[in-house]
Amino acid sequence: MRRRVLVSQRRDAVAGRNEVRDTLDVRLSALLWELGFLPIFLASSINDHDAYLEALMPDAVVLSGGNDIGQAPDRDRLERVLLVHAAKHRLPVLGICRGMQMINQHQGGLLRAVSGHVAVHHRVSGPLIGPGGRDVNSYHNQCLFDADLGDDLEAVAWSDDGVVEALRHREWPWLGIMWHPERDKPVIDADKTLIRRHLEGLLLSLSEGANQ
C-alpha cells in the first residue's frame, strides 16, 4: 500500500475570475507518485485543521514551494498546524524551498533577503550531499544563515556564499531543502533517493552521504 503523503499547495488569487485557488506544480505530484507515494493535496480553506488532518491519516508531509511566508495567511496557518501534527505523530516532513523556510520559522528561526539565488544553478556541499558537493537549482529571494536557524535545527548543506541550503531537525524526522527536485529534467537520481528514503523514514545516516 502506498504511503499517504499530504502536500501543501500555493494559494493564488486568479485575476479576472474572482477566485482564489490552491495550486501545485504537476511535476511534484508526478514525482511523488513515481517514487511510490500517494500524494494528497491539501485545501487551505478548510479551517477545522485538527479534524481535517486526523481524518486524512497521513504517513508523511511535504511542504511545497511558492508564496513567500506572509503572502498567504491561510496557507501559513495550515502549514503551522501541519508541523504541530507531524511533531505529535513523529511523521516525516520534507520542506521544499518555502517549505524549508516554514520549518525554520516555525522553530523560531529568521529569514533575510538574498540576491543571486533566483533562476540560477549553484553548488552546494555538506553532509547531506556527500563528498564533492553538487549543483542544484535555486529560485528563492529569501534565505537563512547558520545564525538564523531555529530551535533544534541544524544545517546539513550550504552554498558557497554560506547560505543554508538544507536543514534537519535534531529529534524529529524533518528535512528541508532549498532547491526544487521536481524542476530538474530529468529529476536527479540523488534527489529521488533522498525524497523516497526520507518520506519512508529510512534516510541514510548523513555521515554516509545521501548520494549512496
Backbone as ProteinMPNN parsed JSONL, in Angstrom:
{"seq_chain_A": "MRRRVLVSQRRDAVAGRNEVRDTLDVRLSALLWELGFLPIFLASSINDHDAYLEALMPDAVVLSGGNDIGQAPDRDRLERVLLVHAAKHRLPVLGICRGMQMINQHQGGLLRAVSGHVAVHHRVSGPLIGPGGRDVNSYHNQCLFDADLGDDLEAVAWSDDGVVEALRHREWPWLGIMWHPERDKPVIDADKTLIRRHLEGLLLSLSEGANQ", "coords_chain_A": {"N_chain_A": [[0.845, -1.197, 0.0], [0.513, 2.221, -0.789], [2.21, 4.882, 0.839], [0.61, 7.556, 2.473], [0.906, 10.803, 1.584], [0.672, 14.014, 2.616], [0.379, 17.051, 0.897], [1.141, 20.376, 0.874], [-0.14, 23.297, -0.792], [0.455, 26.051, -3.08], [-1.186, 29.237, -2.784], [-3.212, 31.184, -4.681], [-4.598, 34.18, -5.97], [-6.811, 34.549, -8.681], [-6.7, 36.559, -11.368], [-9.397, 38.404, -12.762], [-11.308, 36.442, -12.447], [-12.38, 36.315, -9.939], [-11.569, 34.412, -8.051], [-9.89, 32.33, -5.673], [-7.283, 30.114, -5.653], [-6.005, 26.93, -4.688], [-2.985, 25.609, -5.71], [-0.648, 23.464, -7.448], [2.489, 22.521, -8.695], [2.445, 20.296, -11.32], [4.529, 18.591, -11.735], [5.588, 17.919, -9.266], [3.635, 16.325, -7.996], [3.594, 14.201, -9.808], [6.185, 13.22, -9.48], [6.169, 12.329, -6.787], [4.289, 10.258, -6.981], [5.639, 8.576, -8.786], [7.704, 7.771, -7.144], [6.464, 6.059, -5.459], [4.547, 6.92, -3.634], [1.352, 8.095, -2.318], [0.153, 11.0, -3.219], [-1.608, 13.541, -1.522], [-3.47, 16.342, -1.834], [-3.641, 19.362, -0.111], [-6.318, 21.406, 1.102], [-6.425, 24.773, 1.592], [-8.472, 26.287, 2.615], [-10.041, 24.974, 4.43], [-10.876, 25.208, 7.682], [-11.095, 23.823, 10.059], [-8.701, 22.56, 11.24], [-7.474, 20.5, 12.856], [-9.349, 18.349, 12.949], [-9.536, 17.89, 10.226], [-6.915, 17.026, 9.491], [-6.641, 14.755, 11.103], [-8.627, 13.15, 9.982], [-7.536, 12.625, 7.477], [-5.35, 11.023, 7.969], [-2.359, 10.935, 7.603], [0.825, 9.617, 6.444], [3.143, 10.943, 6.008], [4.508, 14.223, 5.286], [4.672, 16.849, 2.906], [5.879, 20.027, 2.513], [5.348, 22.309, 0.161], [6.795, 24.468, -2.427], [6.554, 28.016, -3.369], [4.744, 31.127, -2.921], [5.801, 33.586, -0.733], [6.415, 33.453, 2.777], [3.84, 34.814, 4.691], [2.507, 36.0, 2.577], [0.27, 34.474, 2.01], [-1.843, 34.025, 4.27], [-3.742, 32.042, 5.134], [-2.687, 29.696, 4.108], [-0.235, 29.712, 5.472], [-1.127, 29.347, 8.145], [-2.284, 26.78, 7.975], [-0.014, 25.235, 7.349], [1.528, 25.564, 9.636], [-0.053, 24.249, 11.554], [0.074, 21.739, 10.415], [2.771, 21.106, 10.922], [2.754, 20.979, 13.707], [1.041, 18.785, 14.002], [2.596, 16.842, 12.706], [4.814, 16.724, 14.403], [3.591, 15.767, 16.742], [2.838, 13.201, 15.943], [5.189, 12.207, 15.033], [5.861, 12.269, 12.273], [7.485, 11.957, 9.081], [8.68, 14.915, 7.56], [9.07, 16.797, 4.667], [10.415, 19.724, 3.552], [10.294, 21.919, 0.878], [12.076, 24.459, -0.536], [10.297, 27.265, 0.035], [9.003, 25.667, 1.886], [11.096, 24.658, 3.494], [11.857, 27.072, 4.647], [9.565, 27.611, 6.126], [9.632, 25.555, 8.032], [11.893, 26.419, 9.434], [11.05, 28.96, 10.375], [8.857, 28.194, 11.926], [10.156, 26.983, 14.007], [11.199, 29.111, 15.291], [13.158, 30.474, 13.914], [14.898, 32.778, 11.661], [14.492, 34.778, 8.653], [16.114, 36.289, 5.827], [16.715, 38.741, 3.261], [18.114, 37.848, 0.054], [20.367, 37.99, -2.702], [21.024, 36.884, -6.082], [20.147, 34.26, -6.093], [18.007, 33.435, -7.578], [16.499, 31.683, -10.176], [18.855, 30.361, -11.014], [21.688, 28.1, -11.17], [23.675, 26.598, -8.684], [26.467, 25.559, -6.661], [26.249, 23.212, -4.008], [27.229, 21.985, -0.818], [28.009, 19.675, 1.834], [27.12, 17.542, 4.672], [24.681, 16.279, 3.981], [24.804, 16.069, 1.247], [27.082, 14.672, 0.502], [30.453, 13.596, -0.425], [32.323, 16.041, -2.237], [30.18, 17.638, -3.158], [27.464, 19.113, -5.164], [25.715, 20.481, -8.04], [22.746, 22.442, -7.842], [19.377, 23.589, -8.544], [18.022, 26.934, -8.065], [15.67, 29.097, -6.644], [14.96, 31.273, -4.969], [14.393, 34.268, -3.076], [14.7, 34.867, -0.482], [16.504, 33.906, 2.453], [18.468, 31.926, 4.8], [21.076, 31.974, 7.212], [23.579, 30.219, 9.177], [23.377, 31.425, 11.7], [20.731, 32.089, 11.778], [19.18, 29.913, 12.229], [16.429, 28.004, 13.523], [15.155, 26.714, 16.701], [16.511, 23.614, 17.695], [17.267, 22.875, 15.16], [19.563, 22.002, 12.559], [22.043, 22.858, 10.172], [22.66, 21.163, 7.104], [23.623, 21.39, 4.587], [25.203, 23.776, 2.45], [25.439, 26.677, 0.338], [28.093, 28.179, -1.651], [28.311, 30.789, -0.761], [27.636, 30.711, 1.879], [24.946, 30.475, 2.507], [22.347, 28.651, 3.996], [21.381, 25.664, 2.63], [20.128, 23.309, 3.124], [18.461, 21.746, 5.842], [17.902, 20.042, 8.973], [15.837, 18.606, 11.554], [16.885, 17.99, 14.848], [15.718, 16.042, 16.403], [13.13, 15.233, 15.455], [11.817, 13.671, 12.445], [12.368, 15.644, 10.265], [13.136, 17.352, 7.327], [14.579, 19.877, 5.36], [14.996, 21.39, 2.168], [16.441, 23.709, -0.1], [16.354, 23.71, -2.853], [14.505, 22.743, -5.856], [13.648, 19.68, -6.556], [11.763, 18.64, -8.373], [11.787, 20.307, -10.548], [13.94, 19.801, -12.135], [14.971, 18.315, -15.194], [15.965, 15.451, -16.556], [14.674, 14.443, -13.275], [17.106, 14.455, -10.747], [18.855, 11.534, -9.848], [19.942, 11.309, -7.29], [18.329, 13.04, -5.813], [15.845, 11.779, -6.053], [16.348, 9.448, -4.573], [16.896, 10.594, -2.08], [14.409, 11.845, -1.41], [12.62, 9.668, -1.467], [13.672, 7.892, 0.493], [13.641, 9.534, 2.746], [10.87, 10.193, 3.129], [9.894, 7.694, 3.548], [10.924, 7.196, 5.98], [13.49, 6.22, 6.152], [15.926, 7.443, 5.81], [19.35, 7.571, 5.02], [22.153, 7.596, 7.264], [23.632, 10.742, 7.765], [26.356, 10.828, 7.781], [27.059, 8.937, 5.985], [26.27, 9.938, 3.601], [23.916, 11.227, 1.292], [23.907, 10.491, -1.349], [24.574, 7.885, -1.707]], "CA_chain_A": [[0.0, 0.0, 0.0], [1.292, 3.453, -0.868], [2.165, 5.788, 1.981], [-0.2, 8.749, 2.203], [1.725, 11.996, 1.789], [-0.05, 15.267, 2.483], [1.182, 18.043, 0.191], [0.587, 21.727, 0.886], [-0.15, 23.919, -2.106], [0.475, 27.505, -3.096], [-2.525, 29.826, -2.785], [-3.102, 32.307, -5.609], [-5.795, 34.84, -6.49], [-6.85, 34.487, -10.14], [-7.195, 37.834, -11.882], [-10.498, 38.356, -13.705], [-12.245, 35.345, -12.176], [-12.855, 36.395, -8.568], [-11.296, 33.103, -7.461], [-8.62, 32.026, -5.018], [-7.056, 28.692, -5.94], [-4.865, 26.135, -4.25], [-2.38, 25.044, -6.914], [0.588, 22.711, -7.247], [3.209, 22.124, -9.899], [2.119, 18.902, -11.612], [5.749, 17.78, -11.697], [5.81, 17.403, -7.915], [2.731, 15.199, -7.762], [4.048, 13.078, -10.631], [7.391, 12.672, -8.866], [5.805, 11.569, -5.595], [3.665, 9.011, -7.428], [6.699, 7.742, -9.349], [8.515, 7.246, -6.047], [5.704, 5.056, -4.732], [3.683, 7.52, -2.624], [0.031, 8.59, -2.704], [0.086, 12.413, -2.848], [-2.929, 14.059, -1.191], [-3.271, 17.782, -1.883], [-4.386, 19.979, 0.976], [-7.152, 22.582, 0.838], [-6.076, 25.756, 2.608], [-9.661, 26.994, 3.101], [-10.693, 24.198, 5.492], [-10.346, 25.824, 8.898], [-11.088, 22.881, 11.189], [-7.458, 21.893, 10.874], [-7.181, 19.266, 13.591], [-10.246, 17.294, 12.468], [-9.16, 17.643, 8.829], [-5.696, 16.226, 9.416], [-6.897, 13.439, 11.689], [-9.412, 12.37, 9.019], [-6.684, 12.246, 6.351], [-4.439, 9.973, 8.462], [-1.149, 10.921, 6.764], [2.054, 8.929, 6.833], [4.24, 11.883, 5.834], [4.076, 15.56, 4.874], [5.542, 17.669, 2.067], [5.572, 21.455, 2.412], [5.833, 22.626, -1.178], [7.279, 25.82, -2.639], [5.595, 29.025, -3.807], [4.3, 32.102, -1.922], [6.628, 33.914, 0.415], [5.697, 33.384, 4.048], [3.153, 36.073, 4.932], [1.686, 36.367, 1.421], [-0.959, 33.676, 2.001], [-2.001, 33.684, 5.685], [-4.448, 30.776, 5.343], [-1.712, 28.633, 3.876], [0.706, 29.737, 6.589], [-1.753, 28.739, 9.314], [-2.418, 25.354, 7.742], [1.286, 24.574, 7.419], [1.965, 25.527, 11.035], [-0.783, 23.153, 12.196], [0.671, 20.51, 9.875], [4.012, 20.806, 11.633], [2.369, 20.526, 15.046], [0.525, 17.425, 13.833], [3.726, 15.969, 12.379], [5.611, 16.534, 15.623], [2.805, 14.929, 17.649], [2.809, 11.825, 15.451], [6.539, 11.901, 14.568], [5.786, 11.993, 10.845], [8.488, 12.608, 8.239], [8.303, 16.153, 6.865], [10.013, 17.334, 3.692], [10.134, 21.089, 3.147], [10.962, 22.3, -0.365], [12.213, 25.906, -0.712], [9.477, 27.918, 1.059], [8.721, 24.679, 2.927], [12.221, 24.673, 4.421], [11.776, 28.322, 5.387], [8.48, 27.478, 7.089], [10.157, 24.759, 9.148], [12.79, 27.254, 10.219], [10.271, 29.977, 11.078], [8.055, 27.506, 12.944], [11.049, 26.697, 15.128], [11.689, 30.353, 15.85], [14.268, 30.986, 13.129], [14.745, 34.036, 10.932], [14.773, 34.844, 7.221], [16.632, 37.577, 5.357], [16.768, 38.848, 1.802], [19.349, 37.407, -0.585], [20.406, 38.192, -4.145], [21.802, 35.891, -6.811], [19.66, 32.893, -5.862], [16.765, 33.238, -8.327], [16.643, 31.175, -11.547], [20.259, 30.036, -11.273], [22.207, 26.872, -10.587], [24.897, 26.834, -7.925], [26.992, 24.37, -5.998], [26.012, 23.049, -2.58], [28.036, 20.936, -0.208], [27.661, 19.416, 3.221], [26.921, 16.107, 4.96], [23.525, 15.713, 3.264], [25.118, 15.923, -0.17], [28.146, 13.699, 0.295], [31.745, 14.154, -0.833], [32.438, 16.76, -3.503], [29.073, 18.547, -3.43], [26.853, 19.029, -6.49], [24.949, 21.653, -8.463], [21.292, 22.374, -7.691], [18.673, 24.786, -8.998], [17.759, 27.886, -6.993], [14.577, 30.0, -7.019], [14.488, 31.947, -3.761], [14.944, 35.588, -2.794], [14.918, 34.93, 0.951], [17.433, 32.839, 2.837], [18.934, 31.936, 6.174], [22.439, 31.555, 7.507], [23.646, 29.399, 10.385], [22.927, 32.199, 12.859], [19.287, 32.278, 11.685], [18.497, 28.631, 12.413], [15.505, 27.892, 14.641], [15.457, 25.775, 17.777], [16.663, 22.176, 17.411], [17.576, 22.652, 13.752], [20.971, 22.083, 12.185], [22.287, 22.914, 8.733], [23.322, 19.966, 6.568], [24.177, 21.749, 3.278], [25.379, 25.209, 2.265], [26.006, 27.168, -0.917], [29.441, 28.725, -1.451], [28.241, 32.07, -0.056], [27.258, 30.487, 3.266], [23.505, 30.32, 2.689], [21.924, 27.29, 4.341], [20.613, 25.08, 1.527], [19.373, 22.171, 3.653], [18.498, 21.643, 7.3], [17.1, 18.965, 9.543], [15.538, 18.686, 12.978], [17.769, 17.074, 15.57], [14.945, 14.973, 17.043], [12.031, 14.771, 14.619], [12.242, 13.369, 11.06], [12.06, 16.789, 9.407], [14.23, 17.729, 6.436], [14.267, 20.963, 4.442], [15.964, 21.664, 1.106], [16.069, 24.951, -0.769], [16.187, 23.517, -4.293], [13.271, 22.096, -6.311], [13.968, 18.486, -7.349], [10.765, 18.39, -9.418], [12.001, 21.208, -11.682], [15.022, 19.289, -12.981], [14.514, 17.381, -16.225], [15.2, 14.611, -15.633], [14.955, 14.608, -11.851], [18.38, 13.853, -10.391], [18.685, 10.29, -9.096], [20.256, 11.543, -5.869], [17.153, 13.632, -5.184], [14.83, 10.728, -5.941], [16.718, 8.604, -3.436], [16.743, 11.388, -0.866], [12.989, 12.022, -1.108], [11.993, 8.374, -1.17], [14.135, 7.356, 1.771], [13.195, 10.382, 3.85], [9.433, 10.061, 3.364], [9.678, 6.349, 4.075], [11.532, 7.104, 7.295], [14.661, 5.356, 6.008], [17.046, 8.238, 5.329], [20.661, 7.129, 5.445], [22.932, 8.468, 8.141], [24.281, 11.8, 6.992], [27.776, 10.538, 7.672], [27.242, 8.067, 4.837], [26.006, 10.71, 2.381], [22.613, 10.909, 0.694], [24.058, 10.017, -2.723], [24.91, 6.468, -1.77]], "C_chain_A": [[0.882, 1.25, 0.0], [1.125, 4.29, 0.398], [1.475, 7.085, 1.582], [0.606, 9.988, 2.581], [0.867, 13.237, 1.565], [0.874, 16.315, 1.877], [0.484, 19.396, 0.275], [0.725, 22.341, -0.502], [-0.003, 25.431, -1.985], [-0.956, 28.02, -3.214], [-2.446, 31.123, -3.582], [-4.484, 32.863, -5.959], [-5.702, 34.876, -8.007], [-7.491, 35.762, -10.668], [-8.323, 37.617, -12.879], [-11.521, 37.275, -13.446], [-12.822, 35.381, -10.765], [-12.716, 35.048, -7.867], [-9.956, 33.128, -6.736], [-8.424, 30.521, -5.136], [-5.859, 28.155, -5.175], [-4.29, 25.46, -5.48], [-1.059, 24.37, -6.57], [1.191, 22.398, -8.605], [2.964, 20.636, -10.141], [3.351, 18.008, -11.563], [6.005, 17.205, -10.31], [4.909, 16.22, -7.622], [3.157, 13.979, -8.568], [5.28, 12.418, -10.019], [7.055, 11.833, -7.643], [5.143, 10.24, -5.966], [4.72, 8.057, -7.98], [7.517, 7.081, -8.247], [7.736, 6.298, -5.142], [4.76, 5.59, -3.677], [2.319, 7.883, -3.206], [-0.052, 10.054, -2.287], [-1.358, 12.857, -2.636], [-2.784, 15.56, -1.011], [-4.201, 18.478, -0.897], [-5.133, 21.228, 0.531], [-6.932, 23.599, 1.953], [-7.279, 26.448, 3.218], [-10.42, 26.21, 4.162], [-10.076, 24.619, 6.819], [-10.349, 24.915, 10.117], [-9.873, 21.975, 11.029], [-7.255, 20.552, 11.565], [-8.048, 18.113, 13.101], [-9.886, 16.895, 11.036], [-7.948, 16.717, 8.744], [-5.891, 14.834, 10.022], [-7.681, 12.561, 10.725], [-8.552, 11.869, 7.864], [-5.681, 11.152, 6.713], [-3.156, 9.884, 7.642], [-0.035, 10.058, 7.345], [3.262, 9.851, 6.753], [3.667, 13.182, 5.29], [5.132, 16.17, 3.965], [5.02, 19.1, 2.105], [6.187, 21.942, 1.112], [6.304, 24.076, -1.255], [6.171, 26.773, -3.054], [5.069, 29.859, -2.656], [5.392, 32.351, -0.885], [5.786, 33.808, 1.676], [5.132, 34.772, 4.353], [2.272, 36.514, 3.783], [0.334, 35.675, 1.425], [-1.224, 33.183, 3.421], [-2.73, 32.364, 5.947], [-3.522, 29.588, 5.114], [-0.713, 28.567, 5.031], [0.125, 29.031, 7.809], [-1.872, 27.227, 9.167], [-1.073, 24.654, 7.895], [1.819, 24.542, 8.852], [1.259, 24.416, 11.798], [-0.263, 21.809, 11.698], [1.932, 20.123, 10.631], [3.738, 20.378, 13.072], [1.874, 19.083, 14.992], [1.67, 16.441, 13.562], [4.594, 15.715, 13.594], [4.892, 15.589, 16.586], [2.875, 13.465, 17.251], [4.168, 11.367, 14.902], [6.538, 11.485, 13.095], [6.974, 12.617, 10.123], [7.902, 13.838, 7.559], [9.431, 16.514, 5.914], [9.571, 18.732, 3.316], [10.954, 21.454, 1.928], [10.913, 23.82, -0.504], [11.421, 26.652, 0.366], [9.187, 26.957, 2.211], [9.845, 24.582, 3.943], [12.189, 25.934, 5.266], [10.675, 28.269, 6.438], [8.915, 26.644, 8.289], [11.015, 25.631, 10.045], [12.013, 28.305, 11.009], [9.439, 29.359, 12.192], [8.882, 27.227, 14.196], [11.699, 27.963, 15.69], [12.864, 30.966, 15.111], [13.901, 32.224, 12.335], [15.014, 33.843, 9.445], [15.333, 36.22, 6.905], [16.674, 37.564, 3.84], [18.123, 38.388, 1.291], [19.248, 37.72, -2.071], [21.244, 37.097, -4.781], [21.362, 34.462, -6.623], [18.358, 32.607, -6.614], [17.084, 32.817, -9.759], [18.101, 30.977, -11.934], [20.521, 28.614, -10.797], [23.478, 27.226, -9.827], [25.273, 25.567, -7.175], [26.625, 24.38, -4.518], [26.858, 21.898, -2.079], [27.628, 20.796, 1.25], [27.348, 17.952, 3.427], [25.714, 15.489, 4.272], [23.881, 15.34, 1.839], [26.146, 14.835, -0.416], [29.396, 14.364, -0.241], [31.661, 14.891, -2.174], [31.356, 17.763, -3.789], [28.467, 18.304, -4.806], [26.079, 20.307, -6.772], [23.458, 21.404, -8.279], [20.682, 23.643, -8.268], [18.345, 25.678, -7.797], [16.733, 28.9, -7.463], [14.067, 30.786, -5.804], [15.176, 33.295, -3.573], [15.013, 35.889, -1.3], [15.775, 33.741, 1.361], [17.642, 32.863, 4.336], [20.383, 31.487, 6.215], [22.437, 30.76, 8.806], [23.093, 30.133, 11.606], [21.417, 32.373, 12.891], [18.497, 31.012, 11.964], [17.611, 28.643, 13.653], [15.936, 26.833, 15.633], [15.511, 24.336, 17.271], [16.89, 21.869, 15.937], [19.079, 22.75, 13.538], [21.087, 22.09, 10.672], [23.026, 21.664, 8.295], [23.782, 20.173, 5.131], [24.193, 23.262, 3.159], [25.788, 25.498, 0.824], [27.343, 27.836, -0.607], [29.438, 30.056, -0.71], [27.734, 31.945, 1.376], [25.781, 30.381, 3.542], [23.191, 28.863, 3.004], [21.007, 26.773, 3.234], [19.857, 23.817, 1.939], [19.527, 22.17, 5.162], [17.687, 20.441, 7.734], [16.863, 19.247, 11.015], [16.377, 17.637, 13.698], [17.024, 15.889, 16.173], [13.889, 14.388, 16.131], [12.514, 14.527, 13.191], [11.821, 14.457, 10.077], [13.302, 17.17, 8.621], [13.758, 18.858, 5.531], [15.375, 21.143, 3.43], [15.494, 22.896, 0.359], [15.92, 24.797, -2.277], [14.895, 22.751, -4.586], [13.626, 20.864, -7.142], [13.036, 18.289, -8.528], [10.985, 19.252, -10.65], [13.163, 20.771, -12.571], [14.459, 18.276, -13.978], [15.734, 16.74, -16.87], [15.524, 14.933, -14.178], [16.223, 13.831, -11.514], [18.151, 12.606, -9.534], [18.95, 10.477, -7.607], [19.067, 12.149, -5.139], [16.019, 12.626, -5.067], [15.104, 9.843, -4.73], [16.493, 9.337, -2.125], [15.274, 11.495, -0.465], [12.357, 10.702, -0.695], [12.392, 7.872, 0.209], [13.669, 8.218, 2.941], [11.715, 10.177, 4.144], [9.057, 8.658, 3.828], [10.242, 6.176, 5.481], [12.802, 6.293, 7.306], [15.9, 6.127, 5.573], [18.353, 7.725, 5.906], [21.273, 8.108, 6.424], [23.656, 9.51, 7.299], [25.773, 11.574, 6.859], [28.089, 9.651, 6.479], [27.024, 8.828, 3.531], [24.735, 10.264, 1.707], [22.749, 10.368, -0.72], [24.323, 8.526, -2.817], [23.641, 5.622, -1.846]], "O_chain_A": [[1.882, 1.311, 0.715], [0.03, 4.388, 0.952], [1.718, 7.636, 0.509], [0.943, 10.194, 3.747], [0.394, 13.48, 0.455], [2.023, 16.451, 2.297], [-0.642, 19.545, -0.201], [1.594, 21.955, -1.283], [-0.293, 26.018, -0.943], [-1.837, 27.306, -3.694], [-1.714, 32.044, -3.218], [-5.42, 32.105, -6.214], [-4.65, 35.192, -8.563], [-8.675, 36.014, -10.444], [-8.227, 36.75, -13.747], [-12.518, 37.196, -14.163], [-13.672, 34.556, -10.43], [-13.631, 34.6, -7.177], [-9.026, 33.837, -7.122], [-9.301, 29.745, -4.758], [-4.838, 28.828, -5.03], [-5.021, 24.805, -6.223], [-0.438, 24.661, -5.547], [0.48, 22.051, -9.548], [3.241, 19.81, -9.272], [3.232, 16.798, -11.37], [6.577, 16.123, -10.186], [5.358, 15.219, -7.063], [3.092, 12.852, -8.075], [5.404, 11.193, -10.039], [7.597, 10.741, -7.475], [5.406, 9.216, -5.336], [4.699, 6.863, -7.678], [7.974, 5.949, -8.406], [8.283, 5.787, -4.164], [4.215, 4.813, -2.893], [2.151, 7.968, -4.423], [-0.302, 10.337, -1.115], [-2.227, 12.585, -3.464], [-2.053, 16.008, -0.127], [-5.402, 18.209, -0.862], [-4.652, 22.0, -0.298], [-7.217, 23.323, 3.119], [-7.143, 27.13, 4.233], [-11.365, 26.741, 4.744], [-8.886, 24.408, 7.05], [-9.676, 25.205, 11.106], [-9.996, 20.788, 10.726], [-6.899, 19.57, 10.914], [-7.541, 17.017, 12.861], [-9.926, 15.717, 10.679], [-7.964, 15.735, 8.002], [-5.361, 13.851, 9.506], [-7.435, 11.358, 10.649], [-8.813, 10.793, 7.327], [-5.214, 10.43, 5.832], [-2.892, 8.844, 7.039], [0.036, 9.809, 8.548], [4.295, 9.573, 7.362], [2.506, 13.246, 4.886], [6.331, 16.034, 4.209], [3.863, 19.356, 1.771], [7.41, 21.984, 0.976], [6.224, 24.819, -0.277], [4.999, 26.4, -3.09], [4.956, 29.366, -1.533], [5.852, 31.414, -0.232], [4.579, 34.047, 1.643], [5.844, 35.774, 4.285], [1.37, 37.327, 3.984], [-0.644, 36.216, 0.907], [-0.874, 32.051, 3.754], [-2.378, 31.642, 6.88], [-3.574, 28.597, 5.842], [-0.387, 27.481, 5.51], [0.797, 28.213, 8.436], [-1.599, 26.48, 10.106], [-0.998, 23.589, 8.507], [2.494, 23.587, 9.236], [1.882, 23.717, 12.597], [-0.169, 20.852, 12.466], [2.139, 18.951, 10.946], [4.425, 19.501, 13.596], [2.242, 18.261, 15.831], [1.704, 15.345, 14.123], [5.064, 14.594, 13.793], [5.518, 14.709, 17.178], [2.962, 12.586, 18.108], [4.281, 10.264, 14.367], [7.138, 10.477, 12.722], [7.43, 13.694, 10.508], [6.782, 13.812, 7.05], [10.6, 16.535, 6.299], [8.464, 18.914, 2.81], [12.177, 21.315, 1.937], [9.831, 24.403, -0.58], [11.847, 26.667, 1.521], [9.13, 27.368, 3.37], [9.582, 24.44, 5.137], [12.46, 25.885, 6.466], [10.832, 28.822, 7.526], [8.603, 26.984, 9.43], [10.885, 25.592, 11.269], [12.29, 28.517, 12.189], [9.326, 29.929, 13.278], [8.359, 27.238, 15.31], [12.643, 27.884, 16.477], [13.503, 31.885, 15.623], [12.752, 32.664, 12.333], [15.667, 32.885, 9.031], [15.067, 37.191, 7.613], [16.67, 36.504, 3.215], [19.14, 38.509, 1.975], [18.153, 37.712, -2.633], [22.066, 36.461, -4.121], [22.106, 33.537, -6.949], [17.678, 31.627, -6.31], [17.833, 33.491, -10.467], [18.533, 31.364, -13.02], [19.696, 28.006, -10.117], [24.266, 28.058, -10.277], [24.484, 24.628, -7.075], [26.682, 25.418, -3.858], [27.164, 20.961, -2.815], [26.989, 21.679, 1.822], [27.312, 17.188, 2.463], [25.716, 14.288, 4.001], [23.32, 14.396, 1.283], [26.088, 14.146, -1.434], [29.401, 15.57, -0.488], [31.016, 14.428, -3.114], [31.571, 18.672, -4.59], [28.895, 17.406, -5.531], [25.821, 21.108, -5.875], [22.965, 20.303, -8.526], [21.371, 24.645, -8.459], [18.388, 25.228, -6.653], [16.88, 29.497, -8.529], [12.858, 30.943, -5.639], [16.362, 33.455, -3.863], [15.337, 37.005, -0.893], [15.773, 32.702, 0.701], [17.08, 33.694, 5.05], [20.846, 30.725, 5.366], [21.401, 30.643, 9.462], [22.422, 29.534, 12.445], [20.867, 32.763, 13.92], [17.266, 31.034, 11.939], [17.971, 29.202, 14.689], [16.939, 26.145, 15.442], [14.647, 23.904, 16.507], [16.724, 20.726, 15.51], [19.776, 23.483, 14.24], [20.328, 21.416, 9.975], [23.9, 21.162, 9.001], [24.282, 19.237, 4.508], [23.321, 23.949, 3.69], [26.41, 24.662, 0.169], [27.688, 28.035, 0.558], [30.44, 30.424, -0.096], [27.434, 32.951, 2.019], [25.383, 30.212, 4.695], [23.709, 27.954, 2.355], [19.977, 27.38, 2.94], [19.032, 23.314, 1.176], [20.572, 22.539, 5.698], [16.893, 19.894, 6.969], [17.587, 20.02, 11.642], [16.551, 16.524, 13.202], [17.625, 14.845, 16.429], [13.762, 13.167, 16.039], [13.511, 15.113, 12.768], [11.02, 14.218, 9.173], [14.39, 17.294, 9.184], [12.652, 18.799, 4.994], [16.555, 21.063, 3.771], [14.292, 23.111, 0.198], [15.392, 25.703, -2.923], [14.274, 22.188, -3.685], [13.884, 20.999, -8.338], [13.466, 17.818, -9.581], [10.423, 18.959, -11.705], [13.346, 21.324, -13.656], [13.581, 17.481, -13.642], [16.454, 17.384, -17.633], [16.513, 15.604, -13.881], [16.393, 12.69, -11.943], [17.345, 12.627, -8.604], [18.274, 9.883, -6.766], [18.815, 11.818, -3.98], [15.301, 12.626, -4.067], [14.196, 9.529, -3.959], [15.962, 8.768, -1.171], [14.93, 11.261, 0.693], [11.646, 10.629, 0.307], [11.538, 7.472, 1.0], [13.339, 7.696, 4.006], [11.341, 10.004, 5.304], [8.005, 8.468, 4.438], [10.058, 5.129, 6.103], [13.171, 5.731, 8.337], [16.83, 5.537, 5.023], [18.466, 7.475, 7.106], [20.956, 9.297, 6.416], [24.222, 9.196, 6.252], [26.394, 12.076, 5.922], [29.226, 9.604, 6.01], [27.525, 8.424, 2.482], [24.49, 9.066, 1.561], [21.779, 9.827, -1.251], [24.296, 7.963, -3.911], [23.721, 4.395, -1.906]]}, "name": "protein", "num_of_chains": 1, "seq": "MRRRVLVSQRRDAVAGRNEVRDTLDVRLSALLWELGFLPIFLASSINDHDAYLEALMPDAVVLSGGNDIGQAPDRDRLERVLLVHAAKHRLPVLGICRGMQMINQHQGGLLRAVSGHVAVHHRVSGPLIGPGGRDVNSYHNQCLFDADLGDDLEAVAWSDDGVVEALRHREWPWLGIMWHPERDKPVIDADKTLIRRHLEGLLLSLSEGANQ"}
